[in-house]
Amino acid sequence: MDPLLAFAIVSSIFALGDIISIKSKSLISVLFVGSVFYLVGFWTIFPDDLNTIAQLQGLGAMMIGVLITHMGTLMNIRQLMDQWRTVVVALAALV
């Protein structure tokens, strides 16, 4: 199977889950729908190594830095200064 096709299948599963979640007003979650599609797909037509073929491990490793940077830009300096105890505990946990 082509890696681009495998990635398209994985993306389609989560897109379908998102559409169903929006239509049901989040009564049915994206992860539940995705899990059901994965389960049925692996039982029937998906290859066992679909995620390996889609090369999602490399994408996940690459996105960690981007995600941490994005989370850092969401922080409000004033709020961090108000919650200085939480910052001290977090820094102590790193040591």
C-alpha positions as a Markdown table, in Angstrom:
| # | Residue | x | y | z |
|---|---|---|---|---|
| 1 | Met | 0.0 | 0.0 | 0.0 |
| 2 | Asp | 1.2 | 3.5 | -0.8 |
| 3 | Pro | 2.1 | 5.7 | 2.2 |
| 4 | Leu | 0.0 | 8.6 | 0.8 |
| 5 | Leu | -3.1 | 6.3 | 0.5 |
| 6 | Ala | -2.5 | 5.0 | 4.1 |
| 7 | Phe | -2.3 | 8.6 | 5.4 |
| 8 | Ala | -5.4 | 9.5 | 3.5 |
| 9 | Ile | -7.3 | 6.6 | 5.0 |
| 10 | Val | -6.2 | 7.5 | 8.5 |
| 11 | Ser | -7.1 | 11.2 | 7.9 |
| 12 | Ser | -10.5 | 10.2 | 6.4 |
| 13 | Ile | -11.4 | 8.1 | 9.5 |
| 14 | Phe | -10.9 | 11.1 | 11.8 |
| 15 | Ala | -12.6 | 13.5 | 9.4 |
| 16 | Leu | -15.6 | 11.2 | 9.3 |
| 17 | Gly | -15.5 | 11.0 | 13.1 |
| 18 | Asp | -15.4 | 14.7 | 13.3 |
| 19 | Ile | -18.4 | 15.1 | 10.9 |
| 20 | Ile | -20.4 | 12.5 | 12.9 |
| 21 | Ser | -19.5 | 14.3 | 16.1 |
| 22 | Ile | -20.6 | 17.6 | 14.8 |
| 23 | Lys | -23.9 | 16.2 | 13.4 |
| 24 | Ser | -24.7 | 14.5 | 16.8 |
| 25 | Lys | -23.8 | 17.7 | 18.7 |
| 26 | Ser | -20.9 | 15.8 | 20.4 |
| 27 | Leu | -23.1 | 13.1 | 21.7 |
| 28 | Ile | -20.9 | 10.6 | 19.9 |
| 29 | Ser | -17.2 | 11.5 | 20.2 |
| 30 | Val | -14.6 | 11.7 | 17.5 |
| 31 | Leu | -12.4 | 9.1 | 19.2 |
| 32 | Phe | -15.3 | 6.6 | 19.6 |
| 33 | Val | -16.2 | 6.9 | 15.9 |
| 34 | Gly | -12.5 | 6.6 | 14.9 |
| 35 | Ser | -12.0 | 3.6 | 17.1 |
| 36 | Val | -15.1 | 1.8 | 15.7 |
| 37 | Phe | -13.9 | 2.5 | 12.1 |
| 38 | Tyr | -10.4 | 1.3 | 13.0 |
| 39 | Leu | -11.8 | -1.8 | 14.6 |
| 40 | Val | -14.0 | -2.7 | 11.7 |
| 41 | Gly | -11.3 | -1.7 | 9.2 |
| 42 | Phe | -8.7 | -3.9 | 10.8 |
| 43 | Trp | -11.1 | -6.8 | 10.9 |
| 44 | Thr | -11.9 | -6.5 | 7.2 |
| 45 | Ile | -9.8 | -4.6 | 4.7 |
| 46 | Phe | -7.0 | -2.5 | 6.5 |
| 47 | Pro | -3.5 | -4.0 | 6.6 |
| 48 | Asp | -2.1 | -4.7 | 10.1 |
| 49 | Asp | 0.6 | -2.1 | 9.7 |
| 50 | Leu | -1.6 | 0.8 | 8.4 |
| 51 | Asn | -0.2 | 3.3 | 10.9 |
| 52 | Thr | 3.4 | 2.3 | 10.1 |
| 53 | Ile | 2.8 | 2.6 | 6.4 |
| 54 | Ala | 1.2 | 6.0 | 6.9 |
| 55 | Gln | 4.4 | 7.1 | 8.7 |
| 56 | Leu | 2.5 | 8.7 | 11.6 |
| 57 | Gln | 5.4 | 8.1 | 14.1 |
| 58 | Gly | 7.6 | 10.6 | 12.3 |
| 59 | Leu | 4.8 | 13.1 | 12.1 |
| 60 | Gly | 4.1 | 12.8 | 15.8 |
| 61 | Ala | 7.8 | 13.3 | 16.7 |
| 62 | Met | 8.0 | 16.3 | 14.5 |
| 63 | Met | 4.9 | 18.0 | 15.9 |
| 64 | Ile | 5.9 | 17.8 | 19.6 |
| 65 | Gly | 8.1 | 20.9 | 19.3 |
| 66 | Val | 5.5 | 22.8 | 17.4 |
| 67 | Leu | 2.8 | 21.9 | 20.0 |
| 68 | Ile | 5.0 | 22.9 | 22.9 |
| 69 | Thr | 5.8 | 26.2 | 21.2 |
| 70 | His | 2.1 | 26.8 | 20.5 |
| 71 | Met | 1.2 | 26.1 | 24.2 |
| 72 | Gly | 3.9 | 28.6 | 25.3 |
| 73 | Thr | 2.4 | 31.3 | 23.2 |
| 74 | Leu | -1.0 | 30.8 | 24.8 |
| 75 | Met | 0.3 | 31.6 | 28.3 |
| 76 | Asn | -0.5 | 35.0 | 29.7 |
| 77 | Ile | 2.4 | 36.5 | 31.6 |
| 78 | Arg | 0.1 | 38.3 | 34.1 |
| 79 | Gln | -1.6 | 35.1 | 34.9 |
| 80 | Leu | 1.7 | 33.3 | 35.4 |
| 81 | Met | 2.8 | 36.0 | 37.8 |
| 82 | Asp | -0.4 | 35.6 | 39.7 |
| 83 | Gln | 0.0 | 31.9 | 40.0 |
| 84 | Trp | 3.7 | 31.9 | 40.9 |
| 85 | Arg | 3.3 | 28.9 | 43.3 |
| 86 | Thr | 2.2 | 26.7 | 40.4 |
| 87 | Val | 5.2 | 27.8 | 38.4 |
| 88 | Val | 7.6 | 27.0 | 41.3 |
| 89 | Val | 6.1 | 23.5 | 41.7 |
| 90 | Ala | 6.3 | 22.8 | 38.0 |
| 91 | Leu | 10.0 | 24.0 | 37.9 |
| 92 | Ala | 10.7 | 21.9 | 41.0 |
| 93 | Ala | 9.2 | 18.9 | 39.3 |
| 94 | Leu | 11.6 | 19.3 | 36.4 |
| 95 | Val | 14.6 | 19.1 | 38.7 |
